[in-house]
Amino acid sequence: MMKEKVSVRTVARKDKEMLTQIYFETAFLGKHGQPIFDDPTFFFDIGFLYFTKFDTRFSFIAESDGIVLGYILGTPSIRKYFLLNSIFMIPFFLLPRLITFRYKIGWKTLKFMFFLFLDALFQRIPRSPYSTYPAELHINLLESSRGKGIASQLMKHLLDQLQEEHIKGIQLNTTSENRDAIKLYNRFGFKEISNKTSILWSHFLSYPVFSITFAKEI
């Protein structure tokens, strides 16, 4: 299939609304998040707002004719991501919005958070050693933009930037449902490190779904 002509640039803070929209349209294992989310902004802010405020040099957007087609969000340090989320993003950004009811928190949100908590409690989201693979990525494309080489362009931009900064390894987490993404990771030399049955996604799909960690030396 012919690759779509796109331009790739670094993420800026002004992109948050577009990133949130793409996240919501792909949040349910590549499908629309409406069945599982009440408020897409809440879930984006928890996991990904960090990337529009910090480490923006490692996060990229793909555009065509001014339309955002997808993004890759990366950090050179997972430890830094967790630290700044804990001491800055949650207490000074998320919490004030929660207590002033700026997020819509309904039963879908509570149900999702409960099963996400179980995944974390029983360590169902595998990780590779940070000392070997300190960086991490998240990639999302609109469904209409898949299979056109756009994900490969985004991946190359991130890996080139990490290599320039002498980051020695990167890891990511996906699920057994994201088959096209797994093909992409294999093509770029990522290796499966571990997998565990996901309590969260197995509940929503009513059959076993595996949470898989891939890693790559740079």
N, C-alpha and C positions, 0 to 999 in steps of 0.2 A: 504494500500500500504506500502511496506517495506520502512523504513526510510533509506536514503542514508547516508553512513558513511562519516562524515565530521569532519574537525577540525575547531575550531573557535578561532580567535586571534584578538587582537586590531588592529585598522587601523594605518598605518604608512604613512608618507608623500610620500613614494615611490609608494604607491598604487593608486595615483591619476589617472593615465592612465586607470587602470583596472576599477576603480569606474566610471569614465566618460563613458567608453564603456557600462557598465551595465546600467547606467542612460539613455544613449541614446537609448538602446534597449528596455527600458521599459517606456520611458518618455510620450508616448501618451496613458495615462490611462492603463498602463501595456503592451502596444504594442510599436513597433519601432517608434522612434521620427522623422524619416525622413520626413513624411508629414507636420510637423509643425516647424521644426528647420532647420536653415542653418548651424549652428556651435554648436555641442553638448558641446564643451569646454566652450563656452560663458555662456550657461545656467547652467552648472555644477558649474562654478566658482562663479556665482552670488549667488546661493543658498547653495552650499555644500562644496566649497573649505575650508570654515571655519573649517569644521570638521576634515580635515587632518592637520590643523595647531594648533587648540585649542581643548580642551576637548577630546583628542584622547582616554582617558581612558574610555569614554562612547560610543565609536564607534567600531563596530566589523565586521569582514569579515568571511564568511564561505568558506572553501576551500575543495576540494577533489582531491587528486593526483596532487596538485599544481595548479589546475584550480579554479579560483574564481567563486563561484556560486551565491553569493549575499552578501548584506551588510545591517547593521542597523546603522544609524548615530544618535547619541543622544547628547543632551546638558543638564546639570543639571539646566541651567538658560537661559530661552528665552531672558530675558532682556540683559544678557551678550552677547548673540548671536547678537542681533540687535545693541547693542552698538559697539562691535568690528567690525561688518560689516560696520557700518556707519563711524567710525573714523579711521579705519585702512584698511580693505579689499577693500572698494570701492575707496577711494582717492589714496592709495599707491600701489594697485595691479591692480584692474580692469580698472581704468581710464587710467593709462599709457599704458595698452595693447590696449585699445580702440583707443586712439589718435595716436598710432603707427601702427594701422591697423593689429594687430595680431589676431583679431577675424574676422570671416566672418559674416558681417551684411547685410542680404538681405531682400527681401520683406516678406519672411516667418517669419523672426525674428521680423521685425517691426510690422507685423500683430499680432503676438503672444503677444508682449509687449504691444500693444495698448489695447487688450482685458484684459490682466492681470492688466493693469493700471485701467481699468474700474471696475474690480472686487475689487481692493483696494479702489478706489474712493468711490464706493457705499457700501463698507464694506460687500462684498459678501463672504469673507473668515472668518467665525466665529472663535472666540477665547474664551477660558475659562479664568477665573481670574488667573493671574500669581501668586498671593499670595497663592492660593490653589493648583495650578498645575504649578509649576515653570519650570518643565522639558519638553522636546519635543523630538520626534523621527521621523525618516524617514526610511522606509524599502523598499528594492527593491531586487527581485530575478529574475534571468534569467527564461524565460518561461519554459524551459526544466527542471528546478530545483524545480518547484512548486509542492505542494501536497506530499512532501516527508519528512515533519517534519523539514525542514531546517529553515524555518521562526520561528518556535517555539523555536528552539535552540538559534537563535539569540536574540529573544525577552527575553528569560530567562536570558541570559548573561547580557543584558542591565538592566533589572529590578533588578537583583541581585546586580549589581554594584551601581545602584541608592540607593537601600536599604542600602547597606554598607555605603554609604555616607550620610545617613539619609535625603535623598530628599523625601519630603512628598507626591508629586503628579506629574503626567505626563499627557500631552495631545498630540494630533496629529490631523492633518487634512487630510481627504481623500475625495473621491467622491462616489456617489451612484453607479458608474460603477465598482468600485473595490470590487466586492462581496466576493471574496475569502479572501481578506484582512479584510473585515468587520467581517467575520466568525472568523478569527484569533483574532481580538481585543475582540470580545465577549467572546471567549474561555478564554482569559487571564483576564477577569473581567473588561474590559473597558466599559463605559456607554456612550451612545450618549447624548451629552449635547445640541447641536443645529445643525440646518442645514438651508442652504439658497440656492436658485437657483444660480448656477454659470453662470455668463455672459460669461466667457472664454470658458468653456467646452461645454456649451449649444450651443454656436456659431459653434464650430468645429464639433459637432455631429448633429446639426440641430434638437435636441429635448431636453427637460429639463433634465439637469444634476444637482444634488444637491451636494454642498460642505458641508461636515459633519465634525463636531468636536467630537472626542471621548476623554474621560478623565478617569483617574484611580488614586485612592489614593494608596500609596505604604506603 
